[in-house]
Amino acid sequence: MAEPKPQQTRLQAVQSHLAGSLLRQLRHSWRAGSLSLLSLLIGFYLAQNVTALPLVRFRDSRPVVVLAVVLVFELAVRLRTRLVSGPTPLAWVMVDNLRIGATYAMVFEAFKLGT
């Protein structure tokens, strides 16, 4: 007797999506993967320094610096969506990872400060 096909659930859909994403990442070259990861970490590092240095010099300038960084990120995202219509080149992936790492650093810093 044939086994029944399992019911398609949201959990199975999420698992298959994550597995597909992981397989796509493994199919890419090591160069692309390592540059993507490095840009993510560099974005985190730069954002922590960008938000920490003005706090030492000027006590009340942190919101202005964070606003400027968020505006630059938003402009980068808008520019990418206008210029790139096909598969995303590695340079734009790196810009996106810099943005994601920096955004994570700013949110992490806000949680550390309790604001």
CORPETA-V245799 format. One record per pair of residues at least 4 apart in sequence whose ideal C-beta (glycine too) atoms are under 7 Angstrom apart, sorted by the first residue. I is the first residue (numbers start at 1). J is the second residue. If there is no record, write none. Layout:
I;J / I;J
This chain:
8;12 / 8;13 / 10;14 / 11;15 / 12;16 / 13;17 / 14;18 / 15;19 / 16;20 / 17;21 / 18;22 / 19;23 / 20;24 / 21;25 / 22;26 / 23;27 / 24;28 / 25;33 / 28;32 / 28;33 / 30;34 / 31;35 / 32;36 / 32;90 / 33;37 / 34;38 / 35;39 / 35;90 / 35;94 / 36;40 / 36;93 / 36;94 / 36;97 / 37;41 / 38;42 / 39;43 / 39;94 / 39;97 / 39;98 / 40;44 / 40;97 / 40;100 / 40;101 / 41;45 / 41;101 / 42;46 / 42;98 / 42;101 / 43;47 / 43;97 / 43;98 / 43;99 / 43;100 / 43;101 / 43;102 / 44;48 / 44;101 / 44;102 / 44;104 / 44;105 / 45;49 / 46;50 / 46;102 / 47;51 / 47;69 / 47;101 / 47;102 / 47;105 / 47;106 / 48;52 / 48;105 / 48;109 / 49;53 / 50;65 / 50;69 / 51;62 / 51;65 / 51;66 / 51;106 / 51;109 / 52;56 / 53;57 / 54;58 / 54;61 / 54;62 / 54;65 / 55;62 / 61;65 / 62;66 / 63;67 / 64;68 / 65;69 / 66;70 / 66;106 / 67;71 / 68;72 / 69;73 / 69;102 / 70;74 / 71;75 / 72;76 / 73;77 / 73;99 / 73;102 / 73;103 / 74;78 / 75;79 / 76;80 / 76;95 / 76;99 / 77;81 / 78;82 / 79;83 / 80;84 / 80;92 / 80;95 / 84;88 / 84;89 / 84;92 / 88;92 / 88;93 / 90;94 / 91;95 / 92;96 / 93;97 / 94;98 / 95;99 / 96;100 / 97;101 / 98;102 / 99;103 / 100;104 / 101;105 / 102;106 / 103;107 / 104;108 / 105;109 / 106;110 / 107;111 / 108;112 / 109;113 / 110;115
